[in-house]
Amino acid sequence: KSSLPGLQTLFALAVLVIVSISPLHASVETDKCSKPGPGLANFRAETPPRPSPVYPFFNAQDAELTISDFRGQGVVLNFWATWCAPCIKEMPALVRLKELVSEDNITVLALSEDRGGAEKVIPFFKKLGINGLEVLIDKRGKVARKSGVRGLPVTILIDAEGLERGRVTGIAQWDSADVVDFVRRCIGPKNPS
């Protein structure tokens, strides 16, 4: 009977420690996607991070993919279209970003909102000399709608756990040093310790 008050005290102390550590841990997680720098002035953090929608999109061979297929790596998910001038302007920077962060286990996915599908995107990529991005199609704009995309371009940063950490509405200089560093910090998979 006398050990019950001791257990209650121990339990109360354990709860206090957990409660005092939790906000610190949460703020560290949140802080890794704060202060994006001048290159991402249009970045809006998702606080708290939320699961990214898992709806199908398709590659040039019409094979179905979802964001879940990329679990374990960070994903820069760009929504674009061939008729969107700002989207086209940022394409070369997205290609360079993909090259710069590939060794960090981060990938760049450019998801076309064109109604013409791969038949429209493949010749467009060839004409512009875009070789570093896979042709990916959002049939009927389902992924964009489910993700709350209301204009183009929009780029969603998704971490290795499949959580949306934030998004950029409008164009960004994706290959600038401050943006590349931010992408690595925000959505790069944690290094094993």
C-alpha positions as CSV (number, residue, x, y, z in Angstrom):
1,K,0.0,0.0,0.0
2,S,2.8,2.4,0.8
3,S,4.3,2.0,-2.7
4,L,1.2,3.5,-4.4
5,P,1.9,7.1,-3.5
6,G,5.5,6.6,-4.7
7,L,4.2,5.2,-8.1
8,Q,1.8,8.1,-8.4
9,T,4.6,10.6,-7.8
10,L,6.8,8.8,-10.3
11,F,4.0,8.8,-12.9
12,A,3.3,12.5,-12.3
13,L,7.0,13.3,-12.9
14,A,7.1,11.2,-16.1
15,V,4.0,13.1,-17.4
16,L,5.6,16.5,-16.6
17,V,8.8,15.5,-18.4
18,I,6.9,14.3,-21.5
19,V,4.7,17.5,-21.5
20,S,7.8,19.7,-21.2
21,I,9.7,18.0,-24.0
22,S,6.8,17.7,-26.5
23,P,6.5,21.4,-27.4
24,L,10.3,21.6,-27.8
25,H,10.2,18.6,-30.1
26,A,7.2,20.0,-32.1
27,S,8.9,23.4,-32.4
28,V,12.1,21.8,-33.8
29,E,10.1,19.9,-36.4
30,T,8.2,23.1,-37.3
31,D,11.3,25.2,-37.4
32,K,13.0,23.1,-40.0
33,C,10.4,24.4,-42.5
34,S,10.5,28.0,-41.3
35,K,12.5,30.9,-42.6
36,P,12.6,29.8,-46.3
37,G,14.6,32.8,-47.4
38,P,14.1,35.4,-50.2
39,G,14.0,32.8,-53.0
40,L,10.8,31.3,-51.6
41,A,8.8,34.5,-50.6
42,N,5.6,32.7,-51.6
43,F,6.2,29.7,-49.3
44,R,3.4,28.9,-46.8
45,A,4.2,26.3,-44.2
46,E,1.6,23.7,-43.3
47,T,1.3,23.8,-39.5
48,P,0.9,21.2,-38.4
49,P,2.1,19.1,-41.4
50,R,-0.8,17.1,-42.9
51,P,-0.9,13.9,-45.0
52,S,-0.6,14.6,-48.7
53,P,-3.5,13.3,-50.8
54,V,-2.9,9.9,-52.2
55,Y,-4.6,10.0,-55.5
56,P,-3.4,8.4,-58.7
57,F,-1.4,10.2,-61.4
58,F,0.2,8.6,-64.5
59,N,3.5,8.4,-66.3
60,A,4.0,8.5,-70.0
61,Q,3.3,4.8,-70.3
62,D,0.0,5.3,-68.5
63,A,1.2,3.4,-65.4
64,E,-0.5,4.6,-62.2
65,L,1.5,6.2,-59.4
66,T,0.7,7.9,-56.1
67,I,2.8,9.9,-53.7
68,S,2.9,6.8,-51.5
69,D,5.2,5.3,-54.2
70,F,7.9,7.8,-53.1
71,R,7.6,7.2,-49.3
72,G,11.0,7.4,-47.7
73,Q,12.2,10.3,-49.8
74,G,11.3,14.0,-49.9
75,V,9.1,15.1,-52.8
76,V,8.9,18.5,-54.5
77,L,5.6,18.1,-56.3
78,N,5.1,20.8,-58.9
79,F,1.7,21.4,-60.7
80,W,2.2,22.9,-64.1
81,A,0.8,23.1,-67.7
82,T,2.2,23.8,-71.1
83,W,-0.1,26.8,-71.5
84,C,1.2,28.4,-68.2
85,A,4.0,30.9,-69.0
86,P,5.3,31.1,-65.3
87,C,5.3,27.3,-65.1
88,I,7.5,27.1,-68.3
89,K,9.8,29.8,-67.0
90,E,10.6,27.8,-63.8
91,M,11.0,24.4,-65.5
92,P,14.8,24.6,-66.1
93,A,15.3,25.6,-62.4
94,L,13.2,22.5,-61.3
95,V,15.4,20.3,-63.5
96,R,18.5,21.7,-61.9
97,L,17.0,21.3,-58.4
98,K,16.3,17.7,-59.1
99,E,20.0,17.2,-60.1
100,L,21.2,19.1,-57.0
101,V,19.1,17.2,-54.4
102,S,19.0,13.7,-55.9
103,E,21.8,12.5,-53.7
104,D,19.8,13.8,-50.7
105,N,17.0,11.3,-51.4
106,I,14.7,14.1,-52.6
107,T,13.0,13.9,-56.0
108,V,11.2,16.5,-58.1
109,L,7.9,15.5,-59.8
110,A,6.4,17.8,-62.4
111,L,2.7,16.9,-62.6
112,S,1.1,18.2,-65.9
113,E,-2.4,19.5,-65.7
114,D,-2.7,19.4,-69.6
115,R,-5.9,17.8,-70.9
116,G,-3.9,16.4,-73.9
117,G,-1.9,14.1,-71.5
118,A,1.4,12.6,-72.4
119,E,0.8,13.2,-76.1
120,K,0.9,16.9,-75.4
121,V,3.7,16.9,-72.8
122,I,6.3,14.7,-74.6
123,P,6.7,16.9,-77.7
124,F,6.6,20.0,-75.4
125,F,9.5,18.6,-73.3
126,K,11.5,17.8,-76.5
127,K,10.9,21.2,-78.0
128,L,12.2,22.9,-74.8
129,G,15.0,20.4,-74.3
130,I,13.7,19.3,-70.8
131,N,15.4,16.0,-70.2
132,G,15.6,15.7,-66.4
133,L,11.9,15.4,-65.5
134,E,9.7,12.4,-66.0
135,V,6.5,13.0,-67.9
136,L,3.7,12.8,-65.3
137,I,0.0,13.5,-65.9
138,D,-2.8,14.5,-63.5
139,K,-5.8,13.1,-65.4
140,R,-8.8,15.3,-65.0
141,G,-6.9,17.4,-62.4
142,K,-7.9,15.1,-59.6
143,V,-4.6,15.3,-57.6
144,A,-4.6,19.1,-58.0
145,R,-8.2,19.4,-56.8
146,K,-7.7,17.1,-53.9
147,S,-4.6,19.0,-53.0
148,G,-6.4,22.4,-53.0
149,V,-4.5,23.7,-56.0
150,R,-6.4,26.7,-57.4
151,G,-3.9,28.1,-59.8
152,L,-0.6,27.3,-61.5
153,P,2.2,26.9,-60.8
154,V,1.9,25.5,-57.3
155,T,4.6,23.4,-55.7
156,I,4.0,21.3,-52.6
157,L,6.9,20.1,-50.4
158,I,6.3,16.6,-49.0
159,D,8.6,15.0,-46.5
160,A,9.8,11.4,-46.4
161,E,6.8,10.4,-44.2
162,G,4.3,11.6,-46.8
163,L,3.4,14.8,-45.0
164,E,2.9,18.1,-46.7
165,R,5.3,20.6,-45.0
166,G,4.2,23.6,-47.1
167,R,3.6,25.0,-50.5
168,V,4.7,27.7,-52.9
169,T,2.1,29.5,-54.9
170,G,3.6,31.0,-58.0
171,I,7.1,30.9,-59.5
172,A,10.3,30.3,-57.6
173,Q,14.0,30.1,-58.3
174,W,14.3,26.5,-57.4
175,D,18.0,26.2,-58.1
176,S,19.2,29.2,-56.1
177,A,21.5,28.2,-53.1
178,D,19.1,29.4,-50.4
179,V,16.1,27.5,-51.9
180,V,18.1,24.3,-52.4
181,D,19.3,24.5,-48.8
182,F,15.8,25.1,-47.6
183,V,14.4,22.1,-49.6
184,R,17.1,19.9,-48.1
185,R,16.4,21.1,-44.5
186,C,12.6,21.0,-44.8
187,I,11.9,17.7,-46.6
188,G,15.1,15.8,-46.7
189,P,14.9,12.4,-45.0
190,K,16.5,12.3,-41.6
191,N,20.0,10.9,-41.6
192,P,20.3,7.6,-39.7
193,S,22.1,8.0,-36.4
